[in-house]
Amino acid sequence: MHQPIDDGARTFTGWLGTIAQKPHMCPIRYLSWKAMPKELKKECWHLVERKYTVPSNLIAYAVLKTFTLQKIGKAWRDHKLWLKNKHYIPNSRNEAQIESEKNKERHSRQDDLHSAGSCSFAVHAAKKAKVDGHPVERVALYPIVHTQKNGSAVNPAVQAKMDKMKELFADPSNQLQSSNTSGSIAWSSDDVYAKVRVGCNMEMGMELGYSETVDDHLLFNYAITLIEVILVIGLS
């Protein structure tokens, strides 16, 4: 859980997208966001600091900075894709084409695709927790962000995971009793979600900011609380 989830979150992330389109701050000549010079990423973050009041708490500051740069990187990749679709004329293969083909091949091997759209998993979790009146277990969140509009799972592999989670969760011994329930997520290191997802690409865990220990998770929740307050003040 290392991202803003209040009403101002979409406005904030939308503004970050405008930074990604600035050619002097995020030039498109680099093959990947990882290859983008650190100096340019620092300038992006400094622009955020000049516009918003950022937390003084070191943990909250680091979490917000990481989230911000990740969002700018995602928007930068989307912008490059839009430019390619609009202006690219196929010709001889170059490094960019080769890298694009590699990315397509890596993507084709992923079977745990989600349907969360532009809203992060943390936003979906916060919405359900608000409706239910209590933190939501990861096993309950998984179907929400992996189900299509027609009510079916995004693919057979995901459906198999859903069925297994449902089967395990039916056993009361697998339901959380005294786990960490701070924030919007109720979880433990051996909950049903963890049991089914062990050995897989834990993209939902990463997206939600799950850490290896309860102490780390509590620190993240503390940081997010500060971030939410700061964003509400800065965007009001």
N, C-alpha and C positions, 0 to 999 in steps of 0.2 A: 504494500500500500504506500507507494511513494509518488502520488500524484494528487492534484487538487480535484475535488469532487463536488464542490458547491455550484450554485447557479452561474457564477462567474467563470467557471473552468472553461467552458466552450469559447467564451469571448477571449480569454487569456490565450488558449492554444491557437485560436484563429489568428490572433495578432502575431504569435510566434511564426505562423505560416508566412506572413508578409516579410519577415526577416529573411526567411529561406529563399525568397525570390529576389533579394537585393544582390545584383551581380558583383558589387564591390565587397560584399560581406560573405556571400556564399557562392563563389563562382562555380559554374557547372563543368569546368574543364577537368575536375578530378573524378576518377573512376568510382570512388566510394566515399561515404562520409568519414570512414576511418582514415582515409588518405587526406582529408581536409586538414590544412595546417592548424596547429594548436593556437597560433596567434589569432587566426580568424574566428575560431570558436570562442576565444576569450573576449574578442570584441563583441560577439553576439551576446554573451552573458553580461558584459558591461552595459550594453544597451538596455537590457532588462533591469539591471540595477538602477540605471538612471530614470527609468519610467515608473518602477514599482518599489515599494518598501520591502526589502527582503529581510528574513529573520536574522537576528544576531546569534541565536543558538547555533553552534557549530554543526550539530547533527542535522537540524532542520535546513540549514544553509546548504550543506552538501547534498542532501536529498533533493531539494528544490532545483539546485544547479544541474544535477544529473538528469532529472526529469525534463527540465527545460531544453537542454542540449539534445536529448533523445527526440523530443518532439520536433525541434528544428531540423534535425537530421532526417526524420521521417518525412516532413514537409518538403525538404530539399530533394529527396529521392522522388517524391510524387511530382514535383515541379519538373524535374528532368524528364520523367516519363511523359508528361503532358507535352513538353517541347518536342520530344522525339516523335510522338504520334502525330503532331501537327506539322512539323517541318522536315523530318528526316527523309532523305531520298536514298534508297538502298544502292550501295555500290560495293566496292571491294571490302573484304573483311578487315577490321582494325581491332585494336585492343579493346575498345568499348564494346564492339559486337561480341567479341570472344567472352568478355566478362559477363555480358548480358545472357549469353547462352549458358554459361556456367550457373548463373543465378536461376535461370529457368529450370535447369536440370536439378538443382538442389531443391527448388520449390516443389518439383514433381514428386520428390521422395517423401514429402511431408504428408502425413495422413491425419493429423490432428488439427485441421483447419477450423477456425471459429467463425461465428456469425455476429460478432459484437458490433460491427460497423465502426463508426467514428467515435463511439463512446468506449472508454476504457473499461476493463473488467471491474475496476474499483468503483466506477460510477454505477454499473449495474448492481454491484453488491450493496452499495449505499442505498440505492432506490428500493431494493427488496427488503433490506433491513429496516428501512423507514416504514414500509407497508406492514411488515410482520411485527414490528415493535421489538425486535431482538436481533442480534447478530445472525447472519446466515452462514450455514455450514458450506464448505467448499463443494461437497457432494450435491448440494441443492443449487449452487451457482453454475456448476458445469453444464447442465442441460440448457440453462437460460442463454448462455453465450455460445452454444454449439448446436442450436436448433434453428432451422430455416423458417421463413414466414409461413410455409405450408404445414408446419408442425413436424416435419421429419428431420432427422439428424443430418448434418452436413455430408456425411458419407458413412458407409458400413462400418469402418473402423471405429468411428466415434460412437455409433449406435451400440457396438459391442461393449465399449467402455461404459456407456450409460446403463446397459442391461446388467453388467457386472456390479456397478456401484449400487444399483437398485436392489440387487439380490443381497449384497453384503449389508446394506443399510437396513434391510428388513429385520436383521438380527439386533435386538436391543443392546447387546453387548458391544456392538460396533458404533452405537450412537454416543456422541460426546456427552460427558457428564460434568467434568471439572476442568475442561480445557481452557485455554486462553480465549476470552470472549470480549476483549477490549476492541473498540472500533466497530467496523461493519462486518468483520469476518470472525466466525467461530472456527477454530482449527486446532489440530494437534499433529505432532510429527508422525503419528500412526493412525490418523483418521482414515475413513473409507477412501477418500480421494487419493491419499498418499499410497494406500495399499494397491490401488488399481493403476496408479500412474508411475509407480516405481520402475525405473529403468527406461522411462520414456522421456521425450523432450518436455520438460516441465514449463511450457510457455505460460500457462496461467499462473503458476506459482511465481515466475519471474515478473510477470506483468503486475501482480498484486504486491510484489515486494516481499515475498515470504523469505525468511531467513532460517538458518539451521537451528537456532535456539529460541526459546520463549523470550529470553532477555532481549535478544536482538529485535524480535518482533515488537515487543513493548516499546523499545526505543523508536522504531519506525512509526508506531501509532502516535507516540508523543510528538514526533517531528511533524507528522501530517496534521495533527490538531493545530499546531502553530502555523503551518502553511495555510490551512483553511481560513484561519482568522485573518492572516495578513492579506490573502487574496480578496477576501470580502471587503476589507477596508480599502485596499488599493483599487478595486473595481467599482466601488460604490460611488 
